[in-house]
């Protein structure tokens, strides 16, 4: 008889954003509500509104969006679907990147530009304060102190509650922490890409939320990875995507994935990952899939 699998402790369902605001760790991202390249609409607007509402109805309390998804469209959809916002709902958005086409991204971190972007997001989201405002990319041509200084000023004015950063190195995070309070980080992190392990360790040490982007590896869970995932998934009666998300929830208590979809069925599948309990053996096999 095979030995029984060794259970892992159940992962925490909630993370205290900024050390004080509880959010359910498995959130919802809005990029897939826009067209290819995050440009223009995708499908019917009413369908996008319905998926956003379904996410909240199914227990999501963290909605992650950005001003350049659409551009502007994703934020407008969030407001149309969810405003007035429930007290327990945290809306996160991003600024610092300008779009001029479906494949054209321009980093824009001048203080006056960041203020304009934040003010525009406030209007689209129909709110006086953004819960989590994330610098979408660090502008290499503008001192980081100036970029964070602009966000700090907006925070002092009450227009931002918490500041987050997207796509940075451990050294950049250390520098940012020396300049101001940071509540969250967004870097690429998933079963196949652990290149931000050092950043994750810093988030754990400082109590920062880590919102991994491409949590499902952008559809790359194929080949040997698919075989391993399928085996683990079959033993749990789950899908491969659910196992990939459950691995993140078990991997670190600060990981707060926000997978996106425009499909109600896929939304329910993603959120079902909250119920999966991986074993020590499952985690060991999944850990071995890292490509870095």
Helices and strands as residue ranges (DSSP letters): E 14-17, E 21-24, E 28-29, G 31-33, G 36-38, H 45-57, E 62-64, H 73-82, E 90-95, E 97-101, E 104-107, H 111-125, E 130-135, H 144-156, E 160-166, H 170-179, E 184-186, H 197-206, E 209-210, G 217-219, H 223-236, H 240-251, H 264-271, G 272-275, H 280-287
